Amino acid sequence: MSLFSFLLGACDKNGNPIQEFGLDKLEKGVSTEAEVRMVMGKPDTVWEDDDGSRTLEYPKGPAGSRTWMFHIDKGGKLRDYEQVLTMENFARIKPGMSEDDVRRMLGKPRSVAQYKRKKEEVWDWKYLEGPNDRLFNVHFDINTRKVTGTSTSDVNMGG
């Protein structure tokens, strides 16, 4: 059995294919926030919600194509986790959304570039489309800081 076949056959405690090292050690509704941090390390960002729940953000970059969000309930237990750099999630980004809305949905961008002549700022995230790395871009109005649109592009091999 090749290593690739072995990795494809590995499953987490919930019976789902393992998509990130360590996920097999975590169980929804059972694992604590401390256990998530022990397995995944220090989160890049912790989002506090009004109801006492929290979301821990783990971008696997800057060259990575995955960002994990771990949702912790107000009692400190792992409610759910998800890899957020998906076509389904990208489709939820709509004109008029705030930077904070986008950041909470997709996590930390790979890069941010300003285009002063266009009065635009563009954030991008690397994601996998089949075997290829691509970039999902979110365009913001530089004055209102609201989404004006989205696009995709090829990854520039130089950076």
Secondary structure as GFF3:
##gff-version 3
##sequence-region A 1 159
A	DSSP	alpha_helix	3	9	.	.	.	ID=ss1
A	DSSP	three_ten_helix	23	25	.	.	.	ID=ss2
A	DSSP	alpha_helix	33	40	.	.	.	ID=ss3
A	DSSP	beta_strand	45	48	.	.	.	ID=ss4
A	DSSP	beta_strand	54	60	.	.	.	ID=ss5
A	DSSP	beta_strand	66	72	.	.	.	ID=ss6
A	DSSP	beta_strand	78	83	.	.	.	ID=ss7
A	DSSP	alpha_helix	87	90	.	.	.	ID=ss8
A	DSSP	alpha_helix	99	106	.	.	.	ID=ss9
A	DSSP	beta_strand	111	115	.	.	.	ID=ss10
A	DSSP	three_ten_helix	116	118	.	.	.	ID=ss11
A	DSSP	beta_strand	120	129	.	.	.	ID=ss12
A	DSSP	beta_strand	132	141	.	.	.	ID=ss13
A	DSSP	beta_strand	147	154	.	.	.	ID=ss14
###
